[in-house]
Amino acid sequence: MTFRILIGLIGIPLGFLLLKYRERVKDWTGNIGWAEQYLGTGGTWSALILIGILTIVLSFMFMVGSLQTMFFGAFGRFF
């Protein structure tokens, strides 16, 4: 349980930092080819926003245990 809280407490601020400093991240990484191709012009910006939001949401879900419940509910019968 402590591991899940630690991951959540690391992941949530990282997601917010990605959202806040996405301009610097884009300058550092350059354009992301698949994002520009599939998300259109400005796709790199959209991809960075989506990655930041997903990091926040998935970290929170992992921290409270709902990600594991959803995963095993959807894929548990395959394992």
N, CA, C and O atoms as a Maestro MAE file, in Angstrom:
{
 s_m_m2io_version
 :::
 2.0.0
}

f_m_ct {
 s_m_title
 :::
 protein
 m_atom[316] {
  # First column is atom index #
  i_m_mmod_type
  r_m_x_coord
  r_m_y_coord
  r_m_z_coord
  i_m_residue_number
  s_m_chain_name
  s_m_pdb_residue_name
  s_m_pdb_atom_name
  i_m_atomic_number
  :::
  1 25 0.819 -1.187 0.000 1 A "MET " " N  " 7
  2 3 0.000 0.000 0.000 1 A "MET " " CA " 6
  3 2 0.862 1.250 0.000 1 A "MET " " C  " 6
  4 15 0.514 2.234 -0.653 1 A "MET " " O  " 8
  5 25 1.969 1.235 0.711 2 A "THR " " N  " 7
  6 3 2.851 2.395 0.746 2 A "THR " " CA " 6
  7 2 3.448 2.671 -0.623 2 A "THR " " C  " 6
  8 15 3.642 3.826 -1.001 2 A "THR " " O  " 8
  9 25 3.741 1.600 -1.370 3 A "PHE " " N  " 7
  10 3 4.282 1.751 -2.719 3 A "PHE " " CA " 6
  11 2 3.296 2.474 -3.617 3 A "PHE " " C  " 6
  12 15 3.688 3.343 -4.396 3 A "PHE " " O  " 8
  13 25 2.010 2.121 -3.516 4 A "ARG " " N  " 7
  14 3 0.988 2.773 -4.347 4 A "ARG " " CA " 6
  15 2 0.882 4.251 -4.026 4 A "ARG " " C  " 6
  16 15 0.750 5.074 -4.931 4 A "ARG " " O  " 8
  17 25 0.937 4.596 -2.751 5 A "ILE " " N  " 7
  18 3 0.848 6.004 -2.362 5 A "ILE " " CA " 6
  19 2 2.071 6.759 -2.872 5 A "ILE " " C  " 6
  20 15 1.950 7.888 -3.348 5 A "ILE " " O  " 8
  21 25 3.242 6.146 -2.775 6 A "LEU " " N  " 7
  22 3 4.467 6.774 -3.249 6 A "LEU " " CA " 6
  23 2 4.394 7.034 -4.756 6 A "LEU " " C  " 6
  24 15 4.751 8.116 -5.221 6 A "LEU " " O  " 8
  25 25 3.937 6.048 -5.507 7 A "ILE " " N  " 7
  26 3 3.803 6.223 -6.958 7 A "ILE " " CA " 6
  27 2 2.820 7.347 -7.267 7 A "ILE " " C  " 6
  28 15 3.074 8.164 -8.152 7 A "ILE " " O  " 8
  29 25 1.707 7.396 -6.549 8 A "GLY " " N  " 7
  30 3 0.737 8.464 -6.756 8 A "GLY " " CA " 6
  31 2 1.302 9.826 -6.418 8 A "GLY " " C  " 6
  32 15 1.064 10.797 -7.137 8 A "GLY " " O  " 8
  33 25 2.049 9.906 -5.329 9 A "LEU " " N  " 7
  34 3 2.621 11.185 -4.918 9 A "LEU " " CA " 6
  35 2 3.754 11.644 -5.830 9 A "LEU " " C  " 6
  36 15 4.106 12.823 -5.831 9 A "LEU " " O  " 8
  37 25 4.317 10.741 -6.590 10 A "ILE " " N  " 7
  38 3 5.323 11.113 -7.583 10 A "ILE " " CA " 6
  39 2 4.661 11.407 -8.929 10 A "ILE " " C  " 6
  40 15 5.017 12.379 -9.597 10 A "ILE " " O  " 8
  41 25 3.705 10.578 -9.328 11 A "GLY " " N  " 7
  42 3 3.102 10.691 -10.647 11 A "GLY " " CA " 6
  43 2 2.216 11.916 -10.826 11 A "GLY " " C  " 6
  44 15 2.245 12.554 -11.878 11 A "GLY " " O  " 8
  45 25 1.430 12.249 -9.809 12 A "ILE " " N  " 7
  46 3 0.515 13.385 -9.930 12 A "ILE " " CA " 6
  47 2 1.282 14.695 -10.131 12 A "ILE " " C  " 6
  48 15 0.949 15.442 -11.051 12 A "ILE " " O  " 8
  49 25 2.298 15.009 -9.309 13 A "PRO " " N  " 7
  50 3 3.051 16.243 -9.582 13 A "PRO " " CA " 6
  51 2 3.802 16.218 -10.916 13 A "PRO " " C  " 6
  52 15 3.954 17.258 -11.558 13 A "PRO " " O  " 8
  53 25 4.272 15.037 -11.337 14 A "LEU " " N  " 7
  54 3 4.938 14.962 -12.640 14 A "LEU " " CA " 6
  55 2 3.974 15.320 -13.769 14 A "LEU " " C  " 6
  56 15 4.353 16.003 -14.720 14 A "LEU " " O  " 8
  57 25 2.735 14.861 -13.664 15 A "GLY " " N  " 7
  58 3 1.738 15.219 -14.665 15 A "GLY " " CA " 6
  59 2 1.474 16.713 -14.692 15 A "GLY " " C  " 6
  60 15 1.379 17.311 -15.764 15 A "GLY " " O  " 8
  61 25 1.355 17.324 -13.506 16 A "PHE " " N  " 7
  62 3 1.145 18.768 -13.445 16 A "PHE " " CA " 6
  63 2 2.361 19.526 -13.980 16 A "PHE " " C  " 6
  64 15 2.209 20.543 -14.656 16 A "PHE " " O  " 8
  65 25 3.564 19.035 -13.679 17 A "LEU " " N  " 7
  66 3 4.763 19.688 -14.199 17 A "LEU " " CA " 6
  67 2 4.835 19.590 -15.719 17 A "LEU " " C  " 6
  68 15 5.263 20.535 -16.382 17 A "LEU " " O  " 8
  69 25 4.423 18.461 -16.269 18 A "LEU " " N  " 7
  70 3 4.394 18.324 -17.723 18 A "LEU " " CA " 6
  71 2 3.406 19.307 -18.333 18 A "LEU " " C  " 6
  72 15 3.691 19.901 -19.373 18 A "LEU " " O  " 8
  73 25 2.257 19.486 -17.708 19 A "LEU " " N  " 7
  74 3 1.290 20.449 -18.215 19 A "LEU " " CA " 6
  75 2 1.812 21.883 -18.111 19 A "LEU " " C  " 6
  76 15 1.600 22.692 -19.014 19 A "LEU " " O  " 8
  77 25 2.487 22.189 -17.020 20 A "LYS " " N  " 7
  78 3 2.974 23.549 -16.813 20 A "LYS " " CA " 6
  79 2 4.154 23.875 -17.733 20 A "LYS " " C  " 6
  80 15 4.217 24.969 -18.294 20 A "LYS " " O  " 8
  81 25 5.083 22.936 -17.887 21 A "TYR " " N  " 7
  82 3 6.304 23.186 -18.649 21 A "TYR " " CA " 6
  83 2 6.301 22.479 -20.006 21 A "TYR " " C  " 6
  84 15 7.361 22.088 -20.493 21 A "TYR " " O  " 8
  85 25 5.146 22.312 -20.616 22 A "ARG " " N  " 7
  86 3 5.083 21.589 -21.889 22 A "ARG " " CA " 6
  87 2 5.827 22.316 -23.000 22 A "ARG " " C  " 6
  88 15 6.316 21.672 -23.928 22 A "ARG " " O  " 8
  89 25 5.926 23.650 -22.929 23 A "GLU " " N  " 7
  90 3 6.676 24.379 -23.950 23 A "GLU " " CA " 6
  91 2 8.156 24.014 -23.892 23 A "GLU " " C  " 6
  92 15 8.792 23.800 -24.924 23 A "GLU " " O  " 8
  93 25 8.698 23.943 -22.680 24 A "ARG " " N  " 7
  94 3 10.109 23.569 -22.537 24 A "ARG " " CA " 6
  95 2 10.337 22.118 -22.938 24 A "ARG " " C  " 6
  96 15 11.367 21.789 -23.526 24 A "ARG " " O  " 8
  97 25 9.379 21.250 -22.621 25 A "VAL " " N  " 7
  98 3 9.502 19.842 -23.001 25 A "VAL " " CA " 6
  99 2 9.477 19.713 -24.518 25 A "VAL " " C  " 6
  100 15 10.240 18.932 -25.088 25 A "VAL " " O  " 8
  101 25 8.598 20.481 -25.181 26 A "LYS " " N  " 7
  102 3 8.534 20.425 -26.640 26 A "LYS " " CA " 6
  103 2 9.815 20.962 -27.268 26 A "LYS " " C  " 6
  104 15 10.300 20.412 -28.256 26 A "LYS " " O  " 8
  105 25 10.370 22.044 -26.695 27 A "ASP " " N  " 7
  106 3 11.637 22.563 -27.208 27 A "ASP " " CA " 6
  107 2 12.754 21.542 -27.044 27 A "ASP " " C  " 6
  108 15 13.646 21.452 -27.887 27 A "ASP " " O  " 8
  109 25 12.704 20.774 -25.958 28 A "TRP " " N  " 7
  110 3 13.733 19.784 -25.681 28 A "TRP " " CA " 6
  111 2 13.593 18.550 -26.568 28 A "TRP " " C  " 6
  112 15 14.591 18.009 -27.046 28 A "TRP " " O  " 8
  113 25 12.348 18.102 -26.790 29 A "THR " " N  " 7
  114 3 12.135 16.879 -27.564 29 A "THR " " CA " 6
  115 2 11.933 17.134 -29.048 29 A "THR " " C  " 6
  116 15 12.208 16.254 -29.864 29 A "THR " " O  " 8
  117 25 11.461 18.314 -29.415 30 A "GLY " " N  " 7
  118 3 11.125 18.574 -30.809 30 A "GLY " " CA " 6
  119 2 9.741 18.033 -31.116 30 A "GLY " " C  " 6
  120 15 9.011 17.611 -30.219 30 A "GLY " " O  " 8
  121 25 9.389 18.052 -32.395 31 A "ASN " " N  " 7
  122 3 8.085 17.531 -32.797 31 A "ASN " " CA " 6
  123 2 8.050 16.013 -32.666 31 A "ASN " " C  " 6
  124 15 9.032 15.327 -32.951 31 A "ASN " " O  " 8
  125 25 6.912 15.509 -32.233 32 A "ILE " " N  " 7
  126 3 6.705 14.071 -32.124 32 A "ILE " " CA " 6
  127 2 6.004 13.641 -33.411 32 A "ILE " " C  " 6
  128 15 4.879 14.060 -33.685 32 A "ILE " " O  " 8
  129 25 6.671 12.808 -34.189 33 A "GLY " " N  " 7
  130 3 6.190 12.455 -35.519 33 A "GLY " " CA " 6
  131 2 4.801 11.852 -35.545 33 A "GLY " " C  " 6
  132 15 3.951 12.291 -36.319 33 A "GLY " " O  " 8
  133 25 4.555 10.846 -34.706 34 A "TRP " " N  " 7
  134 3 3.248 10.187 -34.729 34 A "TRP " " CA " 6
  135 2 2.146 11.137 -34.278 34 A "TRP " " C  " 6
  136 15 1.013 11.036 -34.749 34 A "TRP " " O  " 8
  137 25 2.463 12.052 -33.376 35 A "ALA " " N  " 7
  138 3 1.454 12.997 -32.902 35 A "ALA " " CA " 6
  139 2 1.098 13.980 -34.000 35 A "ALA " " C  " 6
  140 15 -0.076 14.308 -34.176 35 A "ALA " " O  " 8
  141 25 2.081 14.455 -34.736 36 A "GLU " " N  " 7
  142 3 1.817 15.381 -35.828 36 A "GLU " " CA " 6
  143 2 1.037 14.688 -36.951 36 A "GLU " " C  " 6
  144 15 0.203 15.304 -37.614 36 A "GLU " " O  " 8
  145 25 1.319 13.407 -37.150 37 A "GLN " " N  " 7
  146 3 0.647 12.670 -38.213 37 A "GLN " " CA " 6
  147 2 -0.807 12.365 -37.856 37 A "GLN " " C  " 6
  148 15 -1.698 12.594 -38.673 37 A "GLN " " O  " 8
  149 25 -1.058 11.859 -36.663 38 A "TYR " " N  " 7
  150 3 -2.392 11.403 -36.305 38 A "TYR " " CA " 6
  151 2 -3.252 12.466 -35.635 38 A "TYR " " C  " 6
  152 15 -4.478 12.390 -35.711 38 A "TYR " " O  " 8
  153 25 -2.648 13.449 -34.985 39 A "LEU " " N  " 7
  154 3 -3.424 14.488 -34.308 39 A "LEU " " CA " 6
  155 2 -3.463 15.785 -35.096 39 A "LEU " " C  " 6
  156 15 -4.114 16.740 -34.674 39 A "LEU " " O  " 8
  157 25 -2.781 15.838 -36.229 40 A "GLY " " N  " 7
  158 3 -2.810 17.022 -37.081 40 A "GLY " " CA " 6
  159 2 -1.778 18.050 -36.666 40 A "GLY " " C  " 6
  160 15 -0.893 17.775 -35.856 40 A "GLY " " O  " 8
  161 25 -1.905 19.237 -37.232 41 A "THR " " N  " 7
  162 3 -0.979 20.319 -36.925 41 A "THR " " CA " 6
  163 2 -1.111 20.683 -35.448 41 A "THR " " C  " 6
  164 15 -2.218 20.839 -34.933 41 A "THR " " O  " 8
  165 25 0.006 20.811 -34.791 42 A "GLY " " N  " 7
  166 3 -0.017 21.061 -33.350 42 A "GLY " " CA " 6
  167 2 -0.248 19.801 -32.547 42 A "GLY " " C  " 6
  168 15 -0.602 19.870 -31.370 42 A "GLY " " O  " 8
  169 25 -0.053 18.664 -33.160 43 A "GLY " " N  " 7
  170 3 -0.296 17.395 -32.495 43 A "GLY " " CA " 6
  171 2 0.648 17.130 -31.341 43 A "GLY " " C  " 6
  172 15 0.291 16.436 -30.388 43 A "GLY " " O  " 8
  173 25 1.856 17.680 -31.420 44 A "THR " " N  " 7
  174 3 2.809 17.504 -30.326 44 A "THR " " CA " 6
  175 2 2.279 18.165 -29.062 44 A "THR " " C  " 6
  176 15 2.365 17.594 -27.975 44 A "THR " " O  " 8
  177 25 1.727 19.378 -29.205 45 A "TRP " " N  " 7
  178 3 1.147 20.073 -28.053 45 A "TRP " " CA " 6
  179 2 0.002 19.258 -27.464 45 A "TRP " " C  " 6
  180 15 -0.086 19.085 -26.248 45 A "TRP " " O  " 8
  181 25 -0.874 18.757 -28.331 46 A "SER " " N  " 7
  182 3 -2.012 17.953 -27.864 46 A "SER " " CA " 6
  183 2 -1.547 16.679 -27.187 46 A "SER " " C  " 6
  184 15 -2.108 16.274 -26.169 46 A "SER " " O  " 8
  185 25 -0.524 16.042 -27.748 47 A "ALA " " N  " 7
  186 3 -0.017 14.799 -27.163 47 A "ALA " " CA " 6
  187 2 0.576 15.054 -25.779 47 A "ALA " " C  " 6
  188 15 0.365 14.259 -24.864 47 A "ALA " " O  " 8
  189 25 1.312 16.148 -25.617 48 A "LEU " " N  " 7
  190 3 1.892 16.454 -24.312 48 A "LEU " " CA " 6
  191 2 0.802 16.729 -23.280 48 A "LEU " " C  " 6
  192 15 0.927 16.326 -22.123 48 A "LEU " " O  " 8
  193 25 -0.258 17.407 -23.688 49 A "ILE " " N  " 7
  194 3 -1.378 17.657 -22.775 49 A "ILE " " CA " 6
  195 2 -2.060 16.346 -22.402 49 A "ILE " " C  " 6
  196 15 -2.361 16.111 -21.232 49 A "ILE " " O  " 8
  197 25 -2.303 15.493 -23.393 50 A "LEU " " N  " 7
  198 3 -2.945 14.204 -23.113 50 A "LEU " " CA " 6
  199 2 -2.079 13.328 -22.218 50 A "LEU " " C  " 6
  200 15 -2.593 12.663 -21.318 50 A "LEU " " O  " 8
  201 25 -0.781 13.320 -22.454 51 A "ILE " " N  " 7
  202 3 0.117 12.513 -21.622 51 A "ILE " " CA " 6
  203 2 0.132 13.038 -20.195 51 A "ILE " " C  " 6
  204 15 0.135 12.252 -19.247 51 A "ILE " " O  " 8
  205 25 0.140 14.344 -20.032 52 A "GLY " " N  " 7
  206 3 0.118 14.929 -18.691 52 A "GLY " " CA " 6
  207 2 -1.155 14.600 -17.943 52 A "GLY " " C  " 6
  208 15 -1.106 14.220 -16.773 52 A "GLY " " O  " 8
  209 25 -2.305 14.741 -18.607 53 A "ILE " " N  " 7
  210 3 -3.590 14.440 -17.973 53 A "ILE " " CA " 6
  211 2 -3.701 12.954 -17.646 53 A "ILE " " C  " 6
  212 15 -4.161 12.585 -16.566 53 A "ILE " " O  " 8
  213 25 -3.279 12.102 -18.581 54 A "LEU " " N  " 7
  214 3 -3.325 10.658 -18.326 54 A "LEU " " CA " 6
  215 2 -2.403 10.263 -17.179 54 A "LEU " " C  " 6
  216 15 -2.738 9.377 -16.393 54 A "LEU " " O  " 8
  217 25 -1.252 10.909 -17.076 55 A "THR " " N  " 7
  218 3 -0.341 10.624 -15.962 55 A "THR " " CA " 6
  219 2 -0.997 10.962 -14.633 55 A "THR " " C  " 6
  220 15 -0.889 10.197 -13.675 55 A "THR " " O  " 8
  221 25 -1.676 12.100 -14.569 56 A "ILE " " N  " 7
  222 3 -2.354 12.506 -13.339 56 A "ILE " " CA " 6
  223 2 -3.464 11.523 -12.992 56 A "ILE " " C  " 6
  224 15 -3.538 11.040 -11.862 56 A "ILE " " O  " 8
  225 25 -4.322 11.229 -13.956 57 A "VAL " " N  " 7
  226 3 -5.483 10.368 -13.699 57 A "VAL " " CA " 6
  227 2 -5.055 8.945 -13.349 57 A "VAL " " C  " 6
  228 15 -5.557 8.369 -12.384 57 A "VAL " " O  " 8
  229 25 -4.132 8.375 -14.122 58 A "LEU " " N  " 7
  230 3 -3.712 6.995 -13.863 58 A "LEU " " CA " 6
  231 2 -2.927 6.879 -12.554 58 A "LEU " " C  " 6
  232 15 -3.036 5.871 -11.856 58 A "LEU " " O  " 8
  233 25 -2.143 7.896 -12.220 59 A "SER " " N  " 7
  234 3 -1.428 7.867 -10.933 59 A "SER " " CA " 6
  235 2 -2.397 7.899 -9.768 59 A "SER " " C  " 6
  236 15 -2.219 7.180 -8.785 59 A "SER " " O  " 8
  237 25 -3.422 8.733 -9.876 60 A "PHE " " N  " 7
  238 3 -4.416 8.797 -8.810 60 A "PHE " " CA " 6
  239 2 -5.191 7.482 -8.706 60 A "PHE " " C  " 6
  240 15 -5.440 6.981 -7.610 60 A "PHE " " O  " 8
  241 25 -5.569 6.933 -9.860 61 A "MET " " N  " 7
  242 3 -6.299 5.667 -9.843 61 A "MET " " CA " 6
  243 2 -5.447 4.551 -9.253 61 A "MET " " C  " 6
  244 15 -5.960 3.710 -8.514 61 A "MET " " O  " 8
  245 25 -4.162 4.530 -9.567 62 A "PHE " " N  " 7
  246 3 -3.266 3.519 -9.010 62 A "PHE " " CA " 6
  247 2 -3.121 3.695 -7.506 62 A "PHE " " C  " 6
  248 15 -3.068 2.719 -6.757 62 A "PHE " " O  " 8
  249 25 -3.058 4.962 -7.067 63 A "MET " " N  " 7
  250 3 -2.864 5.248 -5.653 63 A "MET " " CA " 6
  251 2 -4.049 4.776 -4.820 63 A "MET " " C  " 6
  252 15 -3.856 4.248 -3.725 63 A "MET " " O  " 8
  253 25 -5.268 4.954 -5.314 64 A "VAL " " N  " 7
  254 3 -6.446 4.558 -4.537 64 A "VAL " " CA " 6
  255 2 -6.884 3.123 -4.815 64 A "VAL " " C  " 6
  256 15 -7.783 2.614 -4.145 64 A "VAL " " O  " 8
  257 25 -6.255 2.457 -5.802 65 A "GLY " " N  " 7
  258 3 -6.546 1.056 -6.065 65 A "GLY " " CA " 6
  259 2 -7.595 0.800 -7.125 65 A "GLY " " C  " 6
  260 15 -7.883 -0.357 -7.430 65 A "GLY " " O  " 8
  261 25 -8.171 1.834 -7.690 66 A "SER " " N  " 7
  262 3 -9.221 1.616 -8.683 66 A "SER " " CA " 6
  263 2 -8.663 1.177 -10.035 66 A "SER " " C  " 6
  264 15 -9.376 0.543 -10.812 66 A "SER " " O  " 8
  265 25 -7.408 1.499 -10.329 67 A "LEU " " N  " 7
  266 3 -6.807 1.051 -11.582 67 A "LEU " " CA " 6
  267 2 -6.657 -0.462 -11.586 67 A "LEU " " C  " 6
  268 15 -6.920 -1.115 -12.596 67 A "LEU " " O  " 8
  269 25 -6.234 -1.022 -10.449 68 A "GLN " " N  " 7
  270 3 -6.084 -2.469 -10.351 68 A "GLN " " CA " 6
  271 2 -7.450 -3.150 -10.462 68 A "GLN " " C  " 6
  272 15 -7.580 -4.175 -11.131 68 A "GLN " " O  " 8
  273 25 -8.462 -2.584 -9.809 69 A "THR " " N  " 7
  274 3 -9.804 -3.157 -9.868 69 A "THR " " CA " 6
  275 2 -10.335 -3.137 -11.293 69 A "THR " " C  " 6
  276 15 -10.911 -4.122 -11.756 69 A "THR " " O  " 8
  277 25 -10.144 -2.019 -11.991 70 A "MET " " N  " 7
  278 3 -10.613 -1.910 -13.366 70 A "MET " " CA " 6
  279 2 -9.848 -2.866 -14.273 70 A "MET " " C  " 6
  280 15 -10.443 -3.509 -15.138 70 A "MET " " O  " 8
  281 25 -8.537 -2.966 -14.085 71 A "PHE " " N  " 7
  282 3 -7.719 -3.840 -14.918 71 A "PHE " " CA " 6
  283 2 -8.106 -5.302 -14.740 71 A "PHE " " C  " 6
  284 15 -8.303 -6.019 -15.721 71 A "PHE " " O  " 8
  285 25 -8.214 -5.747 -13.486 72 A "PHE " " N  " 7
  286 3 -8.546 -7.145 -13.249 72 A "PHE " " CA " 6
  287 2 -9.994 -7.446 -13.603 72 A "PHE " " C  " 6
  288 15 -10.314 -8.581 -13.957 72 A "PHE " " O  " 8
  289 25 -10.868 -6.464 -13.517 73 A "GLY " " N  " 7
  290 3 -12.244 -6.665 -13.951 73 A "GLY " " CA " 6
  291 2 -12.346 -6.840 -15.452 73 A "GLY " " C  " 6
  292 15 -13.168 -7.618 -15.937 73 A "GLY " " O  " 8
  293 25 -11.513 -6.118 -16.192 74 A "ALA " " N  " 7
  294 3 -11.549 -6.184 -17.657 74 A "ALA " " CA " 6
  295 2 -10.740 -7.349 -18.191 74 A "ALA " " C  " 6
  296 15 -11.175 -8.022 -19.125 74 A "ALA " " O  " 8
  297 25 -9.564 -7.601 -17.615 75 A "PHE " " N  " 7
  298 3 -8.664 -8.600 -18.176 75 A "PHE " " CA " 6
  299 2 -8.393 -9.785 -17.273 75 A "PHE " " C  " 6
  300 15 -7.585 -10.643 -17.627 75 A "PHE " " O  " 8
  301 25 -9.038 -9.865 -16.123 76 A "GLY " " N  " 7
  302 3 -8.771 -10.930 -15.169 76 A "GLY " " CA " 6
  303 2 -9.063 -12.325 -15.690 76 A "GLY " " C  " 6
  304 15 -8.388 -13.285 -15.318 76 A "GLY " " O  " 8
  305 25 -10.052 -12.440 -16.538 77 A "ARG " " N  " 7
  306 3 -10.402 -13.777 -17.048 77 A "ARG " " CA " 6
  307 2 -9.355 -14.334 -18.010 77 A "ARG " " C  " 6
  308 15 -9.350 -15.533 -18.287 77 A "ARG " " O  " 8
  309 25 -8.466 -13.477 -18.521 78 A "PHE " " N  " 7
  310 3 -7.415 -13.931 -19.431 78 A "PHE " " CA " 6
  311 2 -6.193 -14.442 -18.674 78 A "PHE " " C  " 6
  312 15 -5.317 -15.060 -19.279 78 A "PHE " " O  " 8
  313 25 -6.114 -14.200 -17.374 79 A "PHE " " N  " 7
  314 3 -4.937 -14.582 -16.590 79 A "PHE " " CA " 6
  315 2 -5.301 -15.650 -15.590 79 A "PHE " " C  " 6
  316 15 -4.443 -16.106 -14.834 79 A "PHE " " O  " 8
  :::
 }
 m_bond[315] {
  # First column is bond index #
  i_m_from
  i_m_to
  i_m_order
  :::
  1 1 2 1
  2 2 3 1
  3 3 4 2
  4 3 5 1
  5 5 6 1
  6 6 7 1
  7 7 8 2
  8 7 9 1
  9 9 10 1
  10 10 11 1
  11 11 12 2
  12 11 13 1
  13 13 14 1
  14 14 15 1
  15 15 16 2
  16 15 17 1
  17 17 18 1
  18 18 19 1
  19 19 20 2
  20 19 21 1
  21 21 22 1
  22 22 23 1
  23 23 24 2
  24 23 25 1
  25 25 26 1
  26 26 27 1
  27 27 28 2
  28 27 29 1
  29 29 30 1
  30 30 31 1
  31 31 32 2
  32 31 33 1
  33 33 34 1
  34 34 35 1
  35 35 36 2
  36 35 37 1
  37 37 38 1
  38 38 39 1
  39 39 40 2
  40 39 41 1
  41 41 42 1
  42 42 43 1
  43 43 44 2
  44 43 45 1
  45 45 46 1
  46 46 47 1
  47 47 48 2
  48 47 49 1
  49 49 50 1
  50 50 51 1
  51 51 52 2
  52 51 53 1
  53 53 54 1
  54 54 55 1
  55 55 56 2
  56 55 57 1
  57 57 58 1
  58 58 59 1
  59 59 60 2
  60 59 61 1
  61 61 62 1
  62 62 63 1
  63 63 64 2
  64 63 65 1
  65 65 66 1
  66 66 67 1
  67 67 68 2
  68 67 69 1
  69 69 70 1
  70 70 71 1
  71 71 72 2
  72 71 73 1
  73 73 74 1
  74 74 75 1
  75 75 76 2
  76 75 77 1
  77 77 78 1
  78 78 79 1
  79 79 80 2
  80 79 81 1
  81 81 82 1
  82 82 83 1
  83 83 84 2
  84 83 85 1
  85 85 86 1
  86 86 87 1
  87 87 88 2
  88 87 89 1
  89 89 90 1
  90 90 91 1
  91 91 92 2
  92 91 93 1
  93 93 94 1
  94 94 95 1
  95 95 96 2
  96 95 97 1
  97 97 98 1
  98 98 99 1
  99 99 100 2
  100 99 101 1
  101 101 102 1
  102 102 103 1
  103 103 104 2
  104 103 105 1
  105 105 106 1
  106 106 107 1
  107 107 108 2
  108 107 109 1
  109 109 110 1
  110 110 111 1
  111 111 112 2
  112 111 113 1
  113 113 114 1
  114 114 115 1
  115 115 116 2
  116 115 117 1
  117 117 118 1
  118 118 119 1
  119 119 120 2
  120 119 121 1
  121 121 122 1
  122 122 123 1
  123 123 124 2
  124 123 125 1
  125 125 126 1
  126 126 127 1
  127 127 128 2
  128 127 129 1
  129 129 130 1
  130 130 131 1
  131 131 132 2
  132 131 133 1
  133 133 134 1
  134 134 135 1
  135 135 136 2
  136 135 137 1
  137 137 138 1
  138 138 139 1
  139 139 140 2
  140 139 141 1
  141 141 142 1
  142 142 143 1
  143 143 144 2
  144 143 145 1
  145 145 146 1
  146 146 147 1
  147 147 148 2
  148 147 149 1
  149 149 150 1
  150 150 151 1
  151 151 152 2
  152 151 153 1
  153 153 154 1
  154 154 155 1
  155 155 156 2
  156 155 157 1
  157 157 158 1
  158 158 159 1
  159 159 160 2
  160 159 161 1
  161 161 162 1
  162 162 163 1
  163 163 164 2
  164 163 165 1
  165 165 166 1
  166 166 167 1
  167 167 168 2
  168 167 169 1
  169 169 170 1
  170 170 171 1
  171 171 172 2
  172 171 173 1
  173 173 174 1
  174 174 175 1
  175 175 176 2
  176 175 177 1
  177 177 178 1
  178 178 179 1
  179 179 180 2
  180 179 181 1
  181 181 182 1
  182 182 183 1
  183 183 184 2
  184 183 185 1
  185 185 186 1
  186 186 187 1
  187 187 188 2
  188 187 189 1
  189 189 190 1
  190 190 191 1
  191 191 192 2
  192 191 193 1
  193 193 194 1
  194 194 195 1
  195 195 196 2
  196 195 197 1
  197 197 198 1
  198 198 199 1
  199 199 200 2
  200 199 201 1
  201 201 202 1
  202 202 203 1
  203 203 204 2
  204 203 205 1
  205 205 206 1
  206 206 207 1
  207 207 208 2
  208 207 209 1
  209 209 210 1
  210 210 211 1
  211 211 212 2
  212 211 213 1
  213 213 214 1
  214 214 215 1
  215 215 216 2
  216 215 217 1
  217 217 218 1
  218 218 219 1
  219 219 220 2
  220 219 221 1
  221 221 222 1
  222 222 223 1
  223 223 224 2
  224 223 225 1
  225 225 226 1
  226 226 227 1
  227 227 228 2
  228 227 229 1
  229 229 230 1
  230 230 231 1
  231 231 232 2
  232 231 233 1
  233 233 234 1
  234 234 235 1
  235 235 236 2
  236 235 237 1
  237 237 238 1
  238 238 239 1
  239 239 240 2
  240 239 241 1
  241 241 242 1
  242 242 243 1
  243 243 244 2
  244 243 245 1
  245 245 246 1
  246 246 247 1
  247 247 248 2
  248 247 249 1
  249 249 250 1
  250 250 251 1
  251 251 252 2
  252 251 253 1
  253 253 254 1
  254 254 255 1
  255 255 256 2
  256 255 257 1
  257 257 258 1
  258 258 259 1
  259 259 260 2
  260 259 261 1
  261 261 262 1
  262 262 263 1
  263 263 264 2
  264 263 265 1
  265 265 266 1
  266 266 267 1
  267 267 268 2
  268 267 269 1
  269 269 270 1
  270 270 271 1
  271 271 272 2
  272 271 273 1
  273 273 274 1
  274 274 275 1
  275 275 276 2
  276 275 277 1
  277 277 278 1
  278 278 279 1
  279 279 280 2
  280 279 281 1
  281 281 282 1
  282 282 283 1
  283 283 284 2
  284 283 285 1
  285 285 286 1
  286 286 287 1
  287 287 288 2
  288 287 289 1
  289 289 290 1
  290 290 291 1
  291 291 292 2
  292 291 293 1
  293 293 294 1
  294 294 295 1
  295 295 296 2
  296 295 297 1
  297 297 298 1
  298 298 299 1
  299 299 300 2
  300 299 301 1
  301 301 302 1
  302 302 303 1
  303 303 304 2
  304 303 305 1
  305 305 306 1
  306 306 307 1
  307 307 308 2
  308 307 309 1
  309 309 310 1
  310 310 311 1
  311 311 312 2
  312 311 313 1
  313 313 314 1
  314 314 315 1
  315 315 316 2
  :::
 }
}
